[in-house]
Amino acid sequence: MDLFYFLFRQSLIFSIPLLVVALGGLFSERSGVINIALEGIMIFGAFFGILFIYTAQNNNWMQGQLLFWISLIISGIIGGLFALLHAFASINMKADQTISGTALNLFAPALGIFIAKTMFSGVKSIPFTNEFLIKKIPILSNIPIIGEMFFNDFYISTFIGIIILIFTYVFLYKTKTGLRIRTCGENPHAADAAGINVYKIRYLGVVLSGVLAGIGGLIYVIPITSEYSSTVAGYGFLALAVL
């Protein structure tokens, strides 16, 4: 059973980032914009999240789960801002969405490596200390089976991913804004005739996509390495496949 629990926890580490980023791509896709740039947004969001962690740890600003939460927020904000480039090119400029996304995928790792080399004297990676693994939660970790699966040696990002999944379902299928997002993707002419600002709704979809991709990038990087070198090993493209 110990092997089963270990494999299950390891699978969560790799599946939760895919879930979060795929859900991000869903927002963009349902609004009518294909977000090929998920890979680049993951890289860019994770870069600034890890950079903040490195700076905070070196200057003893904060530590533990608070640092993790703030880094997630930073990654999400940066991801949303980076996605605005794709939104502007695709929506306002009518650019080919595949070419726009590919350009951002090429630009993000190059800029990340350049900034890292500039800051760390030729070294292209950012070191950090992984202090975010939660060993166990008293009482909850003693629950048979479930306690071992979810409350021993886990990251809070597991539950963040589950919450995002629930939020996505409720937002897209139970709210007026979610209905507008789906309408703009399925029938933009009808949405426009009904007085819905299609451009505005599509911007919302792409930005939400960027926020979740940025968060997913950081969630992916933290458990697997202690030096970030502006890569997420193709997880953005895997998330597109999941989507």
PyMOL commands that set and color helices and strands:
alter all, ss='L'
color gray80, all
select helices_A, chain A and resi 2-31+38-59+64-92+97-119+140-142+146-150+157-174+176-186+188-193+198-224+235-242
alter helices_A, ss='H'
color red, helices_A
select strands_A, chain A and resi 126-127+134-136+152-154+227-228
alter strands_A, ss='S'
color yellow, strands_A
deselect
rebuild
show_as cartoon
